[in-house]
Amino acid sequence: MDLLIRILNLYRQLQPLLPQLYLHPCHHLPSLSLTHQHFLICRQVRQQELGASLMSMVTMPCIFTYQFFFPVNISSPSKKELSAFLKKVSSREPNLNVIDVDVPLNVLCKNDEKLEQVALGREFHISLGRTVPIRVHQIDSVISMLKQKLQIQRQFWIDFNKWEVFVNDDHTRTFLSVEVVQGGLIEITKQIEAVNTVYRLHNLAEFYKDPHPHISLAWALGDISHSLKKVVDEEMKCAVGKSFKKSIFSCKFKGIECKIGKKAYTICKIPDGH
């Protein structure tokens, strides 16, 4: 315990001298939890005159979570049709929750206005790259290269044509999503390839080899993909029997953003009317 107190006191003495950028994500350091997340390398130095072992610390660059995407907003007319489908699926699969809000979907389905506002009123994201850890010294380089590769973009329509079910890598969550399989797919695929090039140069994990651009509307704990897929397929067959539409809903591509830690960056933006 005395050793940990000495380490903590040393950190407090050095804290004013450290760059603010390094300190921001490591503000939990005084918790005495020296985990790999803080990237602290401790070197044990014997001090004969003290008769004990002390620790000298070298603070490595902190790591941020990096997300790369473009925003999607659902129009009011489309919300009503999406809500109707979500209601049908939720009535047969009660374990679904709303994305990011973690409210049970079947609770919101009791009120149409709340369902549209809470479940469909937020800004959704189509991921153009994996969510990866990025080191402080890589940030400026990554942002600069992404802007160079993606600055020349034109506005195009994105058609969400298909209801689909996805599972995360460790099979702890299942997602009910709408996928882009036609309109806009070529453009999005080219953007993903450009992002992969930048990721590769910085030793960051590239996107999936067979990308499926989509936005997720609901989620459930665990891997329930088989049962949820069955429900979705059956409801889609019923919907096709009643009416035929080329897409579930559409939106315009208006720009690309990324988020590193809590800071957002605009990579490119298409002015309205272009």
C-alpha positions as CSV (number, residue, x, y, z in Angstrom):
1,M,0.0,0.0,0.0
2,D,2.9,2.4,0.8
3,L,4.3,1.7,-2.6
4,L,1.0,2.5,-4.3
5,I,0.7,5.8,-2.3
6,R,4.2,6.8,-3.5
7,I,3.2,6.1,-7.1
8,L,0.0,8.1,-6.7
9,N,1.9,11.0,-5.2
10,L,4.4,11.0,-8.0
11,Y,1.7,11.1,-10.5
12,R,0.0,14.0,-8.8
13,Q,3.3,15.9,-8.9
14,L,3.9,15.3,-12.6
15,Q,0.3,15.8,-13.6
16,P,0.6,19.6,-14.2
17,L,3.5,19.0,-16.5
18,L,1.8,16.5,-18.8
19,P,0.1,17.6,-22.0
20,Q,-3.7,18.0,-21.6
21,L,-4.3,15.8,-24.6
22,Y,-2.7,12.9,-22.8
23,L,-4.5,13.5,-19.5
24,H,-8.0,13.7,-20.8
25,P,-8.7,9.9,-21.4
26,C,-6.7,8.9,-18.4
27,H,-8.4,10.9,-15.7
28,H,-9.3,7.7,-13.8
29,L,-5.7,7.0,-13.1
30,P,-5.8,7.8,-9.3
31,S,-8.2,4.8,-8.9
32,L,-5.0,2.7,-8.3
33,S,-6.2,0.3,-11.0
34,L,-3.1,0.0,-13.2
35,T,-4.6,-1.8,-16.2
36,H,-3.4,-2.2,-19.7
37,Q,-6.1,0.3,-20.7
38,H,-4.0,3.2,-19.4
39,F,-0.9,1.8,-21.1
40,L,1.4,2.3,-18.1
41,I,4.7,0.5,-18.2
42,C,6.1,0.1,-14.7
43,R,9.8,-0.6,-14.2
44,Q,10.9,-1.8,-10.9
45,V,14.0,-0.1,-9.6
46,R,15.8,-1.3,-6.5
47,Q,16.8,1.4,-4.1
48,Q,19.3,0.0,-1.7
49,E,19.3,3.1,0.6
50,L,15.5,2.7,1.1
51,G,15.6,-1.0,1.5
52,A,12.6,-1.4,-0.7
53,S,11.4,-1.5,-4.2
54,L,10.0,1.6,-5.9
55,M,8.3,2.0,-9.2
56,S,9.1,4.4,-11.9
57,M,6.4,4.9,-14.5
58,V,6.5,5.7,-18.1
59,T,3.2,7.0,-19.5
60,M,2.5,5.9,-23.0
61,P,0.2,7.7,-25.4
62,C,-3.4,7.2,-24.5
63,I,-5.8,5.4,-26.8
64,F,-9.2,6.7,-27.9
65,T,-12.2,4.9,-29.5
66,Y,-12.5,5.7,-33.2
67,Q,-15.8,5.6,-35.2
68,F,-16.2,6.5,-38.9
69,F,-19.6,6.9,-40.4
70,F,-22.1,9.1,-42.2
71,P,-25.4,10.2,-40.6
72,V,-28.8,9.0,-41.6
73,N,-32.1,10.6,-40.7
74,I,-35.5,9.0,-41.4
75,S,-38.3,11.1,-42.9
76,S,-41.7,11.4,-41.2
77,P,-43.6,9.4,-43.8
78,S,-41.1,6.6,-43.6
79,K,-41.3,6.5,-39.9
80,K,-44.9,5.4,-40.0
81,E,-44.2,2.4,-42.2
82,L,-41.2,1.4,-40.2
83,S,-43.2,1.7,-37.0
84,A,-45.8,-0.6,-38.4
85,F,-43.2,-3.3,-39.2
86,L,-41.5,-2.9,-35.8
87,K,-44.8,-3.4,-34.0
88,K,-45.4,-6.7,-35.8
89,V,-41.9,-8.0,-35.1
90,S,-42.0,-6.9,-31.5
91,S,-45.3,-8.7,-30.9
92,R,-43.6,-11.9,-31.8
93,E,-40.1,-11.2,-30.4
94,P,-40.6,-9.4,-27.0
95,N,-36.8,-9.3,-26.2
96,L,-36.0,-6.4,-28.5
97,N,-34.8,-3.0,-27.2
98,V,-34.5,0.3,-28.9
99,I,-31.0,1.2,-30.1
100,D,-29.0,3.5,-27.7
101,V,-32.0,4.1,-25.5
102,D,-32.3,0.5,-24.1
103,V,-36.0,0.8,-23.7
104,P,-38.0,-2.4,-24.5
105,L,-39.5,-2.0,-28.0
106,N,-42.8,-3.6,-27.0
107,V,-43.3,-0.9,-24.4
108,L,-42.9,1.9,-27.0
109,C,-45.2,0.1,-29.4
110,K,-48.1,0.9,-27.2
111,N,-47.8,4.6,-28.2
112,D,-47.3,5.4,-31.9
113,E,-46.0,8.9,-31.3
114,K,-43.4,7.8,-28.8
115,L,-42.4,4.9,-31.0
116,E,-41.7,7.2,-33.9
117,Q,-40.0,9.8,-31.7
118,V,-37.8,7.6,-29.5
119,A,-37.1,4.6,-31.8
120,L,-36.9,6.4,-35.1
121,G,-36.4,10.1,-34.4
122,R,-32.7,9.9,-33.6
123,E,-29.7,10.2,-36.0
124,F,-28.6,6.8,-37.2
125,H,-25.1,6.0,-38.6
126,I,-23.9,3.8,-41.5
127,S,-20.4,2.6,-40.5
128,L,-17.7,3.0,-43.1
129,G,-15.0,1.4,-40.9
130,R,-14.6,-0.7,-37.8
131,T,-14.8,0.9,-34.4
132,V,-11.2,0.7,-33.4
133,P,-8.7,2.0,-30.8
134,I,-6.5,4.7,-32.1
135,R,-3.4,6.2,-30.5
136,V,-3.0,10.0,-29.9
137,H,-0.1,10.4,-32.3
138,Q,-2.2,8.8,-35.1
139,I,-5.2,11.1,-34.9
140,D,-3.9,14.0,-37.1
141,S,-2.5,11.7,-39.7
142,V,-5.7,9.6,-40.0
143,I,-8.0,12.6,-40.2
144,S,-5.8,14.3,-42.8
145,M,-5.6,11.3,-45.0
146,L,-9.3,10.6,-44.8
147,K,-10.1,14.2,-45.8
148,Q,-7.7,13.9,-48.8
149,K,-9.2,10.6,-50.0
150,L,-12.9,11.5,-49.4
151,Q,-13.1,15.3,-50.0
152,I,-14.4,14.9,-53.6
153,Q,-17.9,13.5,-53.0
154,R,-21.2,14.1,-54.7
155,Q,-24.7,13.8,-53.3
156,F,-26.5,10.5,-54.0
157,W,-29.6,8.7,-52.9
158,I,-29.3,5.7,-50.5
159,D,-32.1,3.1,-50.7
160,F,-32.6,0.9,-47.6
161,N,-34.1,-2.1,-49.4
162,K,-34.0,-5.0,-46.9
163,W,-34.8,-5.9,-43.4
164,E,-31.8,-7.9,-42.0
165,V,-30.6,-9.5,-38.8
166,F,-26.9,-9.1,-37.6
167,V,-24.9,-10.4,-34.7
168,N,-21.8,-8.8,-33.2
169,D,-18.5,-10.5,-33.4
170,D,-18.7,-12.1,-29.9
171,H,-22.4,-13.1,-30.3
172,T,-23.5,-11.2,-27.3
173,R,-26.0,-9.0,-29.1
174,T,-28.4,-9.4,-32.0
175,F,-29.6,-6.4,-34.2
176,L,-32.6,-5.8,-36.2
177,S,-31.5,-3.6,-39.1
178,V,-32.4,-2.2,-42.5
179,E,-29.7,-2.8,-45.2
180,V,-28.6,-1.1,-48.4
181,V,-28.5,-3.6,-51.1
182,Q,-29.0,-1.5,-54.3
183,G,-29.2,2.3,-54.5
184,G,-26.1,3.8,-53.0
185,L,-24.3,0.5,-52.4
186,I,-21.6,1.1,-55.1
187,E,-20.8,4.6,-53.7
188,I,-20.7,3.4,-50.1
189,T,-18.5,0.4,-51.0
190,K,-15.9,2.8,-52.6
191,Q,-15.9,4.9,-49.4
192,I,-15.3,1.8,-47.3
193,E,-12.4,0.9,-49.6
194,A,-10.9,4.3,-49.2
195,V,-11.2,4.1,-45.4
196,N,-9.6,0.6,-45.4
197,T,-6.6,2.0,-47.2
198,V,-6.1,4.6,-44.5
199,Y,-6.7,2.1,-41.8
200,R,-4.1,-0.3,-43.3
201,L,-1.4,2.4,-43.4
202,H,-2.0,3.0,-39.7
203,N,-2.2,-0.7,-38.7
204,L,-5.8,-0.4,-37.8
205,A,-8.3,-3.3,-38.2
206,E,-10.0,-3.0,-41.6
207,F,-13.7,-3.4,-42.3
208,Y,-15.4,-6.7,-43.0
209,K,-14.4,-8.2,-46.4
210,D,-18.0,-8.5,-47.4
211,P,-19.5,-5.2,-46.0
212,H,-23.3,-4.9,-45.5
213,P,-24.1,-1.2,-45.1
214,H,-27.0,-0.8,-42.7
215,I,-28.5,1.0,-39.8
216,S,-29.8,-0.9,-36.7
217,L,-33.1,0.0,-35.2
218,A,-33.4,-2.6,-32.3
219,W,-31.2,-5.1,-30.4
220,A,-31.5,-8.0,-28.1
221,L,-29.1,-9.7,-25.7
222,G,-27.4,-12.9,-26.9
223,D,-27.6,-14.5,-30.3
224,I,-31.3,-14.8,-31.2
225,S,-30.5,-14.4,-34.9
226,H,-32.2,-17.6,-36.0
227,S,-35.6,-16.9,-34.3
228,L,-35.5,-13.2,-35.1
229,K,-34.6,-13.9,-38.8
230,K,-37.5,-16.3,-39.1
231,V,-40.0,-13.7,-37.7
232,V,-38.6,-11.0,-40.0
233,D,-38.7,-13.2,-43.1
234,E,-42.3,-14.2,-42.4
235,E,-43.4,-10.6,-41.8
236,M,-41.7,-9.5,-45.0
237,K,-43.5,-12.1,-47.0
238,C,-46.8,-10.8,-45.6
239,A,-45.8,-7.2,-46.4
240,V,-44.9,-8.0,-50.0
241,G,-48.2,-9.7,-50.5
242,K,-50.0,-6.5,-49.6
243,S,-47.9,-4.0,-51.5
244,F,-44.7,-3.8,-53.4
245,K,-42.1,-1.0,-52.9
246,K,-38.6,-0.7,-54.3
247,S,-37.2,0.3,-51.0
248,I,-38.2,0.5,-47.3
249,F,-37.1,4.1,-47.2
250,S,-34.5,6.4,-48.8
251,C,-32.3,9.3,-47.8
252,K,-29.6,11.5,-49.3
253,F,-25.9,11.2,-48.6
254,K,-24.9,14.6,-47.2
255,G,-21.4,14.0,-45.7
256,I,-19.0,11.9,-43.7
257,E,-18.1,12.3,-40.0
258,C,-15.9,10.5,-37.5
259,K,-15.8,10.5,-33.7
260,I,-12.6,10.1,-31.7
261,G,-13.3,9.8,-28.0
262,K,-15.8,12.6,-27.4
263,K,-14.6,14.8,-30.3
264,A,-16.4,14.9,-33.6
265,Y,-14.7,15.7,-37.0
266,T,-16.3,16.5,-40.3
267,I,-14.5,14.7,-43.1
268,C,-16.6,16.0,-45.9
269,K,-20.0,17.8,-46.2
270,I,-22.3,18.2,-49.2
271,P,-24.1,21.5,-49.2
272,D,-27.9,21.4,-49.7
273,G,-28.8,21.6,-53.3
274,H,-25.7,20.0,-54.6
